[in-house]
Amino acid sequence: MSLEDWFNKRWYPEKGKGRSLSLLTPLEMLYGGVSRRRRVLNSRTPPEPLSVPVIVVGNITVGGAGKTPLVAELARWLKERGRNPGIVSRGYGGRAQHYPYQVTAQSHPLESGDEPLMLHLITGVPVMVSPKRAEAAQALIDYHQCDVILSDDGLQHYSLWRSLEICVVDGHRGLGNGHMLPRGPLREPASRLQSVDIIVSNGEPETRVKQQCGDLLEFQMVLEPACWHQFNLDQTSTLRLTSGPEPGPCHGVAAIGNPQRFFQELQRLGFKVTEQPFADHHQFSPQELHFDGEIPVIMTMKDAVKCRDFWESHWWALEVRAKLSDLFYQKVHQHLQQLPEDEK
């Protein structure tokens, strides 16, 4: 069992099987104090507003909650309405030689990070990476004339000005055991939910999650299969296909925050899945994906972009798309309409 698995089992315990990790309370208090100090300092010296709206999509827990699919959906929605969105990201897992770093189809995930590359390939919008997200956002405005900035993660990156905050909560895992790092999965206290503009539940929230978040869970998001992908011979573009492998035995590969969500989706599509979970953002080697015979290997798009240099014909990537209610889009639209002219 990896260290990540060990913590996840205790941060997100099954009913009646949790362990308190009370020995980590002093570290939790220290982390909480540092977090509070950062918020206080930001309130005293807030960042300068940018000239365009900035929508931050994040969460208050570590690990995946569904932020990136929501960012992709917002980018599509904005493009359909004549806007020119751009995406900024920290680029976790990537180390570019310079920042801000513009993601292209030829980018390597070790430079850009896996999620920024995936977002660029599936949305076609400009994506800029930098540890200083404000720097990346300004580059999108200057070089691409973007009129809306979407930040993939960054709810705790207070040096980035934002006009709208969207927090995604996993409908199954919620806020875990309710404790802050390292005793629990919270990056900020649960009270932070009261200050964000929109809270989205990824999936139908379970009873425990409703108890944790109360009436703040205003909108629900469902991730649905959108299309299948295989990489072209040039390895920088994908074949977008309406149909994939025939349902049956497969190896499901997922190096995401909650691999079980992906495996369950494959099962709903009729596959008999041999689960192959990896740590979030894992960098694959070809040998790790050589399983028995020619049984289809199905992975997430986030994982597929890290495997395109050694892609094989029986490998498939499944793209999912976020579905939300019309009321959600109406609220985002109202926000954009209410901004001053120089921030629309």
C-alpha atoms as a printed R data frame, in Angstrom:
    type eleno elety resid chain resno       x       y       z
1   ATOM     1    CA   MET     A     1   0.000   0.000   0.000
2   ATOM     2    CA   SER     A     2   1.352   3.431  -0.984
3   ATOM     3    CA   LEU     A     3   1.484   6.335   1.454
4   ATOM     4    CA   GLU     A     4  -1.302   7.995  -0.566
5   ATOM     5    CA   ASP     A     5  -3.518   4.906  -0.179
6   ATOM     6    CA   TRP     A     6  -2.755   4.771   3.536
7   ATOM     7    CA   PHE     A     7  -3.872   8.349   4.077
8   ATOM     8    CA   ASN     A     8  -6.912   8.066   1.804
9   ATOM     9    CA   LYS     A     9  -8.234   5.100   3.769
10  ATOM    10    CA   ARG     A    10  -8.082   7.208   6.925
11  ATOM    11    CA   TRP     A    11  -9.124  10.534   5.431
12  ATOM    12    CA   TYR     A    12 -12.115   8.985   3.645
13  ATOM    13    CA   PRO     A    13 -13.083   6.105   5.949
14  ATOM    14    CA   GLU     A    14 -15.915   3.730   5.287
15  ATOM    15    CA   LYS     A    15 -18.778   4.020   7.731
16  ATOM    16    CA   GLY     A    16 -17.720   2.778  11.155
17  ATOM    17    CA   LYS     A    17 -14.158   2.008  10.054
18  ATOM    18    CA   GLY     A    18 -12.438   5.350  10.513
19  ATOM    19    CA   ARG     A    19  -9.369   6.048  12.594
20  ATOM    20    CA   SER     A    20  -8.950   9.419  14.220
21  ATOM    21    CA   LEU     A    21  -5.233   9.998  13.479
22  ATOM    22    CA   SER     A    22  -5.301  12.073  16.672
23  ATOM    23    CA   LEU     A    23  -1.497  11.906  16.931
24  ATOM    24    CA   LEU     A    24  -1.410  14.307  13.981
25  ATOM    25    CA   THR     A    25  -3.484  16.949  15.782
26  ATOM    26    CA   PRO     A    26  -0.491  19.228  16.528
27  ATOM    27    CA   LEU     A    27   0.470  19.237  12.849
28  ATOM    28    CA   GLU     A    28  -3.150  19.893  11.905
29  ATOM    29    CA   MET     A    29  -3.217  22.905  14.229
30  ATOM    30    CA   LEU     A    30   0.044  24.193  12.756
31  ATOM    31    CA   TYR     A    31  -1.250  23.810   9.209
32  ATOM    32    CA   GLY     A    32  -4.532  25.495  10.151
33  ATOM    33    CA   GLY     A    33  -2.661  28.431  11.647
34  ATOM    34    CA   VAL     A    34  -0.577  28.925   8.503
35  ATOM    35    CA   SER     A    35  -3.716  28.702   6.363
36  ATOM    36    CA   ARG     A    36  -5.505  31.340   8.442
37  ATOM    37    CA   ARG     A    37  -2.506  33.632   8.274
38  ATOM    38    CA   ARG     A    38  -2.424  33.433   4.491
39  ATOM    39    CA   ARG     A    39  -6.114  34.370   4.258
40  ATOM    40    CA   VAL     A    40  -5.660  37.281   6.666
41  ATOM    41    CA   LEU     A    41  -2.670  38.632   4.750
42  ATOM    42    CA   ASN     A    42  -4.586  38.335   1.489
43  ATOM    43    CA   SER     A    43  -7.535  40.274   2.907
44  ATOM    44    CA   ARG     A    44  -5.155  43.069   3.925
45  ATOM    45    CA   THR     A    45  -3.295  43.223   0.623
46  ATOM    46    CA   PRO     A    46  -5.602  41.791  -2.051
47  ATOM    47    CA   PRO     A    47  -4.197  41.332  -5.564
48  ATOM    48    CA   GLU     A    48  -4.858  43.858  -8.297
49  ATOM    49    CA   PRO     A    49  -7.963  43.019 -10.393
50  ATOM    50    CA   LEU     A    50  -7.337  41.891 -13.952
51  ATOM    51    CA   SER     A    51  -9.057  43.474 -16.935
52  ATOM    52    CA   VAL     A    52 -11.211  40.402 -17.644
53  ATOM    53    CA   PRO     A    53 -13.333  38.058 -15.505
54  ATOM    54    CA   VAL     A    54 -11.437  35.303 -13.696
55  ATOM    55    CA   ILE     A    55 -13.363  32.159 -12.749
56  ATOM    56    CA   VAL     A    56 -11.533  29.901 -10.305
57  ATOM    57    CA   VAL     A    57 -12.658  26.269 -10.163
58  ATOM    58    CA   GLY     A    58 -11.195  24.482  -7.156
59  ATOM    59    CA   ASN     A    59 -11.936  22.523  -4.023
60  ATOM    60    CA   ILE     A    60 -10.975  22.554  -0.369
61  ATOM    61    CA   THR     A    61  -9.776  18.948  -0.212
62  ATOM    62    CA   VAL     A    62  -6.649  17.342  -1.614
63  ATOM    63    CA   GLY     A    63  -7.051  14.997  -4.526
64  ATOM    64    CA   GLY     A    64  -9.499  14.967  -7.395
65  ATOM    65    CA   ALA     A    65 -13.072  16.143  -7.034
66  ATOM    66    CA   GLY     A    66 -13.941  16.837 -10.673
67  ATOM    67    CA   LYS     A    67 -12.468  20.306 -11.162
68  ATOM    68    CA   THR     A    68 -10.822  19.708 -14.518
69  ATOM    69    CA   PRO     A    69 -13.908  18.333 -16.360
70  ATOM    70    CA   LEU     A    70 -15.868  21.347 -15.104
71  ATOM    71    CA   VAL     A    71 -13.166  23.722 -16.410
72  ATOM    72    CA   ALA     A    72 -13.331  21.976 -19.804
73  ATOM    73    CA   GLU     A    73 -17.117  22.274 -19.873
74  ATOM    74    CA   LEU     A    74 -17.019  25.974 -18.995
75  ATOM    75    CA   ALA     A    75 -14.466  26.543 -21.766
76  ATOM    76    CA   ARG     A    76 -16.767  24.854 -24.302
77  ATOM    77    CA   TRP     A    77 -19.798  26.754 -23.053
78  ATOM    78    CA   LEU     A    78 -18.017  30.099 -23.273
79  ATOM    79    CA   LYS     A    79 -16.715  29.385 -26.789
80  ATOM    80    CA   GLU     A    80 -20.219  28.485 -27.963
81  ATOM    81    CA   ARG     A    81 -21.366  31.928 -26.796
82  ATOM    82    CA   GLY     A    82 -18.726  33.819 -28.691
83  ATOM    83    CA   ARG     A    83 -16.293  34.342 -25.814
84  ATOM    84    CA   ASN     A    84 -12.539  33.786 -26.051
85  ATOM    85    CA   PRO     A    85 -11.638  31.857 -22.884
86  ATOM    86    CA   GLY     A    86  -8.176  30.883 -21.747
87  ATOM    87    CA   ILE     A    87  -7.123  28.444 -19.023
88  ATOM    88    CA   VAL     A    88  -4.406  28.882 -16.408
89  ATOM    89    CA   SER     A    89  -2.924  26.109 -14.296
90  ATOM    90    CA   ARG     A    90  -0.119  25.450 -11.868
91  ATOM    91    CA   GLY     A    91   0.903  22.557 -14.113
92  ATOM    92    CA   TYR     A    92   1.368  20.000 -11.344
93  ATOM    93    CA   GLY     A    93   3.923  17.381 -12.322
94  ATOM    94    CA   GLY     A    94   5.495  19.515 -15.034
95  ATOM    95    CA   ARG     A    95   8.765  21.434 -14.984
96  ATOM    96    CA   ALA     A    96   9.103  23.845 -17.869
97  ATOM    97    CA   GLN     A    97  12.349  25.682 -18.539
98  ATOM    98    CA   HIS     A    98  10.560  29.029 -18.381
99  ATOM    99    CA   TYR     A    99   7.269  30.474 -17.169
100 ATOM   100    CA   PRO     A   100   4.672  31.387 -18.149
101 ATOM   101    CA   TYR     A   101   4.678  28.305 -20.356
102 ATOM   102    CA   GLN     A   102   2.212  28.054 -23.239
103 ATOM   103    CA   VAL     A   103   0.836  24.563 -23.746
104 ATOM   104    CA   THR     A   104   0.740  23.292 -27.334
105 ATOM   105    CA   ALA     A   105  -0.185  19.971 -28.912
106 ATOM   106    CA   GLN     A   106   3.529  19.179 -29.042
107 ATOM   107    CA   SER     A   107   4.087  19.830 -25.318
108 ATOM   108    CA   HIS     A   108   5.392  17.013 -23.173
109 ATOM   109    CA   PRO     A   109   3.481  16.384 -19.920
110 ATOM   110    CA   LEU     A   110   6.784  16.492 -18.009
111 ATOM   111    CA   GLU     A   111   6.965  20.145 -19.060
112 ATOM   112    CA   SER     A   112   3.321  21.192 -19.030
113 ATOM   113    CA   GLY     A   113   1.776  18.792 -16.513
114 ATOM   114    CA   ASP     A   114  -0.831  16.217 -17.521
115 ATOM   115    CA   GLU     A   115  -4.044  18.178 -16.876
116 ATOM   116    CA   PRO     A   116  -3.048  21.345 -18.799
117 ATOM   117    CA   LEU     A   117  -2.069  19.258 -21.836
118 ATOM   118    CA   MET     A   118  -5.313  17.306 -21.674
119 ATOM   119    CA   LEU     A   119  -7.347  20.521 -21.395
120 ATOM   120    CA   HIS     A   120  -5.656  22.008 -24.448
121 ATOM   121    CA   LEU     A   121  -6.168  18.874 -26.549
122 ATOM   122    CA   ILE     A   122  -9.867  18.424 -25.741
123 ATOM   123    CA   THR     A   123 -10.949  22.090 -25.737
124 ATOM   124    CA   GLY     A   124  -8.610  23.751 -28.210
125 ATOM   125    CA   VAL     A   125  -8.451  26.907 -26.077
126 ATOM   126    CA   PRO     A   126  -5.123  28.500 -25.118
127 ATOM   127    CA   VAL     A   127  -3.664  27.117 -21.890
128 ATOM   128    CA   MET     A   128  -0.910  28.868 -19.947
129 ATOM   129    CA   VAL     A   129   1.032  27.322 -17.051
130 ATOM   130    CA   SER     A   130   2.885  29.057 -14.254
131 ATOM   131    CA   PRO     A   131   3.375  28.695 -10.502
132 ATOM   132    CA   LYS     A   132   2.282  32.359 -10.513
133 ATOM   133    CA   ARG     A   133  -1.182  32.040 -11.988
134 ATOM   134    CA   ALA     A   134  -1.670  35.809 -12.238
135 ATOM   135    CA   GLU     A   135   1.366  35.910 -14.530
136 ATOM   136    CA   ALA     A   136  -0.130  33.166 -16.694
137 ATOM   137    CA   ALA     A   137  -3.503  34.935 -16.809
138 ATOM   138    CA   GLN     A   138  -1.931  38.211 -17.939
139 ATOM   139    CA   ALA     A   139  -0.036  36.351 -20.672
140 ATOM   140    CA   LEU     A   140  -3.316  34.940 -21.991
141 ATOM   141    CA   ILE     A   141  -4.775  38.435 -22.080
142 ATOM   142    CA   ASP     A   142  -1.715  39.967 -23.738
143 ATOM   143    CA   TYR     A   143  -0.944  37.291 -26.341
144 ATOM   144    CA   HIS     A   144  -4.342  35.696 -27.024
145 ATOM   145    CA   GLN     A   145  -6.745  38.516 -26.167
146 ATOM   146    CA   CYS     A   146  -8.671  36.163 -23.896
147 ATOM   147    CA   ASP     A   147 -11.778  37.813 -22.455
148 ATOM   148    CA   VAL     A   148 -12.419  35.230 -19.705
149 ATOM   149    CA   ILE     A   149  -9.813  33.384 -17.638
150 ATOM   150    CA   LEU     A   150 -10.562  29.954 -16.167
151 ATOM   151    CA   SER     A   151  -8.276  28.713 -13.403
152 ATOM   152    CA   ASP     A   152  -8.017  24.949 -13.072
153 ATOM   153    CA   ASP     A   153  -7.609  24.676  -9.292
154 ATOM   154    CA   GLY     A   154  -6.232  27.669  -7.412
155 ATOM   155    CA   LEU     A   155  -8.931  28.296  -4.824
156 ATOM   156    CA   GLN     A   156  -6.123  28.670  -2.267
157 ATOM   157    CA   HIS     A   157  -3.852  30.625  -4.643
158 ATOM   158    CA   TYR     A   158  -4.782  34.009  -3.211
159 ATOM   159    CA   SER     A   159  -2.294  35.987  -5.278
160 ATOM   160    CA   LEU     A   160  -4.631  35.404  -8.242
161 ATOM   161    CA   TRP     A   161  -7.523  37.869  -8.296
162 ATOM   162    CA   ARG     A   162 -10.847  36.214  -9.016
163 ATOM   163    CA   SER     A   163 -14.307  37.511  -9.854
164 ATOM   164    CA   LEU     A   164 -16.067  34.157  -9.286
165 ATOM   165    CA   GLU     A   165 -15.190  31.147  -7.142
166 ATOM   166    CA   ILE     A   166 -16.614  27.693  -7.876
167 ATOM   167    CA   CYS     A   167 -15.896  24.901  -5.396
168 ATOM   168    CA   VAL     A   168 -16.368  21.266  -6.436
169 ATOM   169    CA   VAL     A   169 -17.218  18.703  -3.752
170 ATOM   170    CA   ASP     A   170 -17.072  14.948  -4.380
171 ATOM   171    CA   GLY     A   171 -20.614  13.707  -3.795
172 ATOM   172    CA   HIS     A   172 -19.341  10.400  -2.421
173 ATOM   173    CA   ARG     A   173 -16.245  11.360  -0.435
174 ATOM   174    CA   GLY     A   174 -17.317  14.867   0.584
175 ATOM   175    CA   LEU     A   175 -15.003  16.489   3.108
176 ATOM   176    CA   GLY     A   176 -13.706  13.154   4.364
177 ATOM   177    CA   ASN     A   177 -13.222  13.006   8.116
178 ATOM   178    CA   GLY     A   178 -13.614  16.791   8.347
179 ATOM   179    CA   HIS     A   179 -10.062  17.467   9.546
180 ATOM   180    CA   MET     A   180  -7.357  19.592   7.978
181 ATOM   181    CA   LEU     A   181  -4.022  18.346   6.677
182 ATOM   182    CA   PRO     A   182  -2.334  16.106   7.612
183 ATOM   183    CA   ARG     A   183  -4.986  14.641   9.938
184 ATOM   184    CA   GLY     A   184  -7.618  14.954   7.225
185 ATOM   185    CA   PRO     A   185  -7.932  15.942   3.562
186 ATOM   186    CA   LEU     A   186  -9.003  19.574   4.041
187 ATOM   187    CA   ARG     A   187  -6.757  22.283   2.592
188 ATOM   188    CA   GLU     A   188  -8.966  24.902   4.246
189 ATOM   189    CA   PRO     A   189 -11.594  24.627   6.990
190 ATOM   190    CA   ALA     A   190 -15.121  23.616   6.024
191 ATOM   191    CA   SER     A   191 -16.253  27.177   6.817
192 ATOM   192    CA   ARG     A   192 -14.480  28.256   3.606
193 ATOM   193    CA   LEU     A   193 -17.479  26.903   1.693
194 ATOM   194    CA   GLN     A   194 -19.557  29.787   3.025
195 ATOM   195    CA   SER     A   195 -17.438  32.343   1.169
196 ATOM   196    CA   VAL     A   196 -17.363  30.817  -2.325
197 ATOM   197    CA   ASP     A   197 -19.904  31.868  -4.955
198 ATOM   198    CA   ILE     A   198 -21.011  28.462  -6.257
199 ATOM   199    CA   ILE     A   199 -20.684  24.950  -4.850
200 ATOM   200    CA   VAL     A   200 -21.059  22.005  -7.212
201 ATOM   201    CA   SER     A   201 -21.476  18.404  -6.078
202 ATOM   202    CA   ASN     A   202 -19.803  15.909  -8.390
203 ATOM   203    CA   GLY     A   203 -22.500  13.238  -8.400
204 ATOM   204    CA   GLU     A   204 -25.530  12.822  -6.190
205 ATOM   205    CA   PRO     A   205 -24.379  13.876  -2.691
206 ATOM   206    CA   GLU     A   206 -24.672  11.125  -0.126
207 ATOM   207    CA   THR     A   207 -26.357  11.745   3.227
208 ATOM   208    CA   ARG     A   208 -23.052  12.290   5.033
209 ATOM   209    CA   VAL     A   209 -21.972  14.850   2.433
210 ATOM   210    CA   LYS     A   210 -25.276  16.691   2.750
211 ATOM   211    CA   GLN     A   211 -24.740  16.833   6.502
212 ATOM   212    CA   GLN     A   212 -21.243  18.246   6.011
213 ATOM   213    CA   CYS     A   213 -22.216  20.898   3.484
214 ATOM   214    CA   GLY     A   214 -25.832  21.608   4.411
215 ATOM   215    CA   ASP     A   215 -27.857  23.751   2.009
216 ATOM   216    CA   LEU     A   216 -24.691  25.070   0.348
217 ATOM   217    CA   LEU     A   217 -24.787  22.295  -2.279
218 ATOM   218    CA   GLU     A   218 -26.686  24.317  -4.843
219 ATOM   219    CA   PHE     A   219 -25.837  22.457  -8.060
220 ATOM   220    CA   GLN     A   220 -25.099  18.878  -9.081
221 ATOM   221    CA   MET     A   221 -22.687  17.789 -11.801
222 ATOM   222    CA   VAL     A   222 -22.732  14.446 -13.574
223 ATOM   223    CA   LEU     A   223 -19.749  13.155 -15.531
224 ATOM   224    CA   GLU     A   224 -20.930  11.269 -18.616
225 ATOM   225    CA   PRO     A   225 -18.919   9.442 -21.297
226 ATOM   226    CA   ALA     A   226 -18.521  11.796 -24.258
227 ATOM   227    CA   CYS     A   227 -16.315   9.997 -26.793
228 ATOM   228    CA   TRP     A   228 -13.391   7.650 -27.254
229 ATOM   229    CA   HIS     A   229  -9.874   8.646 -28.267
230 ATOM   230    CA   GLN     A   230  -6.826   6.978 -29.744
231 ATOM   231    CA   PHE     A   231  -3.660   8.841 -30.634
232 ATOM   232    CA   ASN     A   232  -2.682   9.406 -34.266
233 ATOM   233    CA   LEU     A   233   0.695   8.331 -35.607
234 ATOM   234    CA   ASP     A   234   2.012  11.872 -35.069
235 ATOM   235    CA   GLN     A   235   1.306  11.360 -31.337
236 ATOM   236    CA   THR     A   236   0.264  15.004 -30.933
237 ATOM   237    CA   SER     A   237  -3.379  14.683 -31.976
238 ATOM   238    CA   THR     A   238  -6.119  12.213 -31.228
239 ATOM   239    CA   LEU     A   239  -8.717  10.372 -33.236
240 ATOM   240    CA   ARG     A   240 -12.053  11.275 -31.661
241 ATOM   241    CA   LEU     A   241 -14.346   8.288 -32.102
242 ATOM   242    CA   THR     A   242 -18.037   7.832 -31.361
243 ATOM   243    CA   SER     A   243 -17.568   4.157 -30.519
244 ATOM   244    CA   GLY     A   244 -14.859   2.315 -28.640
245 ATOM   245    CA   PRO     A   245 -13.951  -1.264 -27.804
246 ATOM   246    CA   GLU     A   246 -16.682  -3.850 -27.513
247 ATOM   247    CA   PRO     A   247 -17.874  -4.288 -23.912
248 ATOM   248    CA   GLY     A   248 -16.147  -7.220 -22.270
249 ATOM   249    CA   PRO     A   249 -12.922  -7.826 -20.338
250 ATOM   250    CA   CYS     A   250 -10.593  -4.849 -20.124
251 ATOM   251    CA   HIS     A   251  -7.848  -3.359 -18.025
252 ATOM   252    CA   GLY     A   252  -8.952  -0.075 -16.495
253 ATOM   253    CA   VAL     A   253  -6.052   2.324 -15.850
254 ATOM   254    CA   ALA     A   254  -6.524   5.412 -13.690
255 ATOM   255    CA   ALA     A   255  -3.972   7.677 -12.019
256 ATOM   256    CA   ILE     A   256  -6.507  10.194 -10.716
257 ATOM   257    CA   GLY     A   257  -7.693  11.348  -7.309
258 ATOM   258    CA   ASN     A   258 -10.516   8.806  -7.114
259 ATOM   259    CA   PRO     A   259  -9.826   5.869  -9.498
260 ATOM   260    CA   GLN     A   260 -12.916   3.968  -8.364
261 ATOM   261    CA   ARG     A   261 -15.159   6.551 -10.000
262 ATOM   262    CA   PHE     A   262 -13.584   5.764 -13.380
263 ATOM   263    CA   PHE     A   263 -13.737   2.001 -12.876
264 ATOM   264    CA   GLN     A   264 -17.408   2.196 -11.927
265 ATOM   265    CA   GLU     A   265 -18.133   4.183 -15.083
266 ATOM   266    CA   LEU     A   266 -16.505   1.469 -17.195
267 ATOM   267    CA   GLN     A   267 -18.620  -1.146 -15.426
268 ATOM   268    CA   ARG     A   268 -21.765   0.847 -16.205
269 ATOM   269    CA   LEU     A   269 -20.725   0.734 -19.870
270 ATOM   270    CA   GLY     A   270 -20.682  -3.069 -19.713
271 ATOM   271    CA   PHE     A   271 -16.983  -3.771 -19.233
272 ATOM   272    CA   LYS     A   272 -15.604  -6.431 -16.911
273 ATOM   273    CA   VAL     A   273 -12.802  -4.374 -15.415
274 ATOM   274    CA   THR     A   274  -9.473  -5.540 -14.069
275 ATOM   275    CA   GLU     A   275  -8.640  -2.500 -11.997
276 ATOM   276    CA   GLN     A   276  -5.189  -0.959 -12.372
277 ATOM   277    CA   PRO     A   277  -5.105   2.087 -10.040
278 ATOM   278    CA   PHE     A   278  -2.036   4.301  -9.746
279 ATOM   279    CA   ALA     A   279  -1.170   7.319  -7.622
280 ATOM   280    CA   ASP     A   280  -2.564  10.644  -8.837
281 ATOM   281    CA   HIS     A   281  -0.407  12.185 -11.624
282 ATOM   282    CA   HIS     A   282   1.666   8.979 -11.935
283 ATOM   283    CA   GLN     A   283   4.147   9.025 -14.831
284 ATOM   284    CA   PHE     A   284   3.813   5.735 -16.710
285 ATOM   285    CA   SER     A   285   6.453   3.562 -18.300
286 ATOM   286    CA   PRO     A   286   5.519   1.226 -21.193
287 ATOM   287    CA   GLN     A   287   6.193  -1.857 -19.064
288 ATOM   288    CA   GLU     A   288   3.565  -0.856 -16.520
289 ATOM   289    CA   LEU     A   289   0.847  -1.059 -19.174
290 ATOM   290    CA   HIS     A   290   1.837  -4.367 -20.742
291 ATOM   291    CA   PHE     A   291  -0.829  -6.689 -19.439
292 ATOM   292    CA   ASP     A   292  -2.011 -10.066 -20.701
293 ATOM   293    CA   GLY     A   293  -2.593 -10.383 -24.443
294 ATOM   294    CA   GLU     A   294  -4.535  -7.885 -26.529
295 ATOM   295    CA   ILE     A   295  -7.290  -7.225 -24.005
296 ATOM   296    CA   PRO     A   296  -8.270  -3.549 -24.353
297 ATOM   297    CA   VAL     A   297  -6.566  -1.125 -21.995
298 ATOM   298    CA   ILE     A   298  -8.884   1.773 -21.174
299 ATOM   299    CA   MET     A   299  -7.607   4.865 -19.407
300 ATOM   300    CA   THR     A   300  -8.650   8.402 -18.621
301 ATOM   301    CA   MET     A   301  -7.712  11.226 -20.979
302 ATOM   302    CA   LYS     A   302  -5.535  12.667 -18.243
303 ATOM   303    CA   ASP     A   303  -3.512   9.437 -18.230
304 ATOM   304    CA   ALA     A   304  -3.550   8.963 -22.002
305 ATOM   305    CA   VAL     A   305  -1.591  12.162 -22.703
306 ATOM   306    CA   LYS     A   306   1.273  10.737 -20.625
307 ATOM   307    CA   CYS     A   307   1.330   7.545 -22.726
308 ATOM   308    CA   ARG     A   308   1.157   8.897 -26.255
309 ATOM   309    CA   ASP     A   309   4.905   8.444 -26.905
310 ATOM   310    CA   PHE     A   310   4.437   4.677 -26.628
311 ATOM   311    CA   TRP     A   311   0.758   4.336 -27.572
312 ATOM   312    CA   GLU     A   312  -0.469   0.927 -28.738
313 ATOM   313    CA   SER     A   313  -3.394   0.060 -31.005
314 ATOM   314    CA   HIS     A   314  -5.447  -1.751 -28.340
315 ATOM   315    CA   TRP     A   315  -5.311   1.156 -25.911
316 ATOM   316    CA   TRP     A   316  -8.235   3.517 -25.580
317 ATOM   317    CA   ALA     A   317  -8.915   6.760 -23.746
318 ATOM   318    CA   LEU     A   318 -12.394   7.682 -22.545
319 ATOM   319    CA   GLU     A   319 -13.272  11.367 -22.432
320 ATOM   320    CA   VAL     A   320 -15.978  12.358 -19.978
321 ATOM   321    CA   ARG     A   321 -18.050  15.517 -20.106
322 ATOM   322    CA   ALA     A   322 -19.596  17.423 -17.236
323 ATOM   323    CA   LYS     A   323 -23.369  17.884 -17.362
324 ATOM   324    CA   LEU     A   324 -25.007  20.585 -15.237
325 ATOM   325    CA   SER     A   325 -28.419  22.186 -14.960
326 ATOM   326    CA   ASP     A   326 -29.463  25.254 -16.928
327 ATOM   327    CA   LEU     A   327 -29.645  27.139 -13.627
328 ATOM   328    CA   PHE     A   328 -25.897  26.710 -13.176
329 ATOM   329    CA   TYR     A   329 -25.133  28.275 -16.544
330 ATOM   330    CA   GLN     A   330 -27.636  31.048 -15.857
331 ATOM   331    CA   LYS     A   331 -25.801  31.925 -12.659
332 ATOM   332    CA   VAL     A   332 -22.438  32.080 -14.449
333 ATOM   333    CA   HIS     A   333 -24.017  34.164 -17.228
334 ATOM   334    CA   GLN     A   334 -25.510  36.582 -14.707
335 ATOM   335    CA   HIS     A   335 -22.118  36.973 -13.082
336 ATOM   336    CA   LEU     A   336 -20.497  37.874 -16.403
337 ATOM   337    CA   GLN     A   337 -23.272  40.346 -17.222
338 ATOM   338    CA   GLN     A   338 -23.009  42.118 -13.876
339 ATOM   339    CA   LEU     A   339 -19.300  42.895 -14.159
340 ATOM   340    CA   PRO     A   340 -18.080  46.355 -15.123
341 ATOM   341    CA   GLU     A   341 -17.433  46.847 -18.824
342 ATOM   342    CA   ASP     A   342 -13.653  46.580 -18.452
343 ATOM   343    CA   GLU     A   343 -14.008  43.181 -16.768
344 ATOM   344    CA   LYS     A   344 -16.490  41.517 -19.150
